[in-house]
C-alpha cells in the first residue's frame, strides 16, 4: 500500500508495471496543477479540456517507456507543453480576456459570502489574467510554469528547451511587467 509520501516517480514506475492505484494517486496529485497550466497557456476551456485529456492519454501510452530522468511533474508538463505548442502551430487565435475571466471565475469561485470580498477577489484575478495576457508568450509560459507549477529555473529550462539564464531573464521581465500592470 502506498502512503501520501510515496514519490511520484515511484508511483509512475508502479503504474508502468500495472498498478492502477498508482495511476489514481498520480492523477489525483497532478490534475489540478496540470489543468491550471494548460488553461493559463491556452486561455480556452474547451481547448484546455481537450489538451488535458490528451496529456493523460499520452502518459498512459508512454507508461512502459517512462524513465526517471527528471521529476515526474516535469515529465508530465513536458507532454502538456508539447501539446500546447502543437495547438498553437495549428491555430493562432486565442480566447479574449472576457472568456478567460469567465473561466477564472468558475475555477476560483470565492467561498466568502461577502459580496465586496468576492468582487475584490474577482477584480484581482481579472487584473492578473489581463497582465498575463499582455506578456509575450515566452515570458507568460515561464511565469505560469514557475507560479502555477512550482518549477525551478533548471526544470523550466529543460521543459522549454532554453538556457537557465534565458529563463531567469524571462521571469525577471514577466514579474516586472506584472508588478507594473497591477500597480496601475
Secondary structure as GFF3:
##gff-version 3
##sequence-region A 1 184
A	DSSP	alpha_helix	8	16	.	.	.	ID=ss1
A	DSSP	alpha_helix	20	42	.	.	.	ID=ss2
A	DSSP	alpha_helix	45	62	.	.	.	ID=ss3
A	DSSP	three_ten_helix	63	65	.	.	.	ID=ss4
A	DSSP	alpha_helix	72	90	.	.	.	ID=ss5
A	DSSP	alpha_helix	97	107	.	.	.	ID=ss6
A	DSSP	alpha_helix	115	134	.	.	.	ID=ss7
A	DSSP	alpha_helix	137	147	.	.	.	ID=ss8
A	DSSP	alpha_helix	153	160	.	.	.	ID=ss9
A	DSSP	alpha_helix	164	183	.	.	.	ID=ss10
###
